[in-house]
């Protein structure tokens, strides 16, 4: 049996006296593309943030390759886990190209100019837009640049929270293709989304109800 | 990439952003000039000794205009949601702290280069001991930058931080302010530099303590 790359056991998170997540279990394997859905306020973003090491759980454990997340060096966790959240994770006054190069360098990955162009081609950012500050981009274009930012790193676990936000039809198709290809190449992917196109392409669909995960299949 | 190189990369990034917007440094300089003018209109009167006011005006202006820069220091990270991405680099959060402190020090240095001659001209003061004053300014700006960068980092995402930042920063840097004012007064009076040595030593100790503590506390505050 393939071991989980990212796993949560008996995970709990409370906001004051109210438990948002309780006794939650999740195992995400390499090469697996899992989609997470749930009603508004059900705790999807909280769960994603906990799994990404951006918040501390009230109870339970989260492990990256069997090592508890709090015991790992945050830099190591940051390198292993690629994050795309509600904000694109970009410097708005830098260009898309500068952002991709910067975050690749921060992650310790060297990318050539040709590789950056290739990534920006993949996410469908036109050449004319690549040297414009990201601030001038639409939400969908920022999301594309954010995806290129994650792709430029060597992260082997991707946590994406509502990545289809702002993307047009072509953008969603591109995103799904990238997610499918990267999962097939061995990356473990968890996407919080209500989008049926995403759900249809994923390997597994989990639904968050009353703080616990249910297999929606 | 080691931590120092990463700090250099982040500093270069911040410089590039600052050069493109030019807002922060522009507002800092403008605010500082306005401060000096307001103090000049408020304090200068017939028969009053200008030397009496220059130390206070200089240091308070630098502190106030520095606060303007601190309020926007982590703005680029907050806007685009990049703080956690940068702070969880392989080297930890200290390269980010170093880059931000470097930018703030550069900005306050530029403001000082404008404010110091302006204050001396407006208050018609003559500088007797430039060496000690420059040393005091370097130590004072370094200390306020370290504490200010730490405070700005602690208050990221906090409501009312425009009010909270001065409330936390000013009492903490009060020893630097007092020492800076005393040293400047000695420099204007033409007293021997030895008389300022105690104050300069106090500033150096203050800086050393915060140089050791601030990057670590910054990382702890970010949960790293």
Interface residues (C-beta under 8 A of the other chain):
Chain A: X53 X54 X56 X73 X74 X75 X76 X77 X78 X79 X83 X85 X86 X87 X88 X89 X90 X91 X92 X93 X94 X98 X102 X103 X105 X106 X107 X108 X133 X134
Chain B: X1 X6 X9 X13 X16 X17 X20 X21 X76 X79 X80 X81 X82 X84 X85 X86 X87 X88 X89 X90 X91 X92 X93 X223 X224
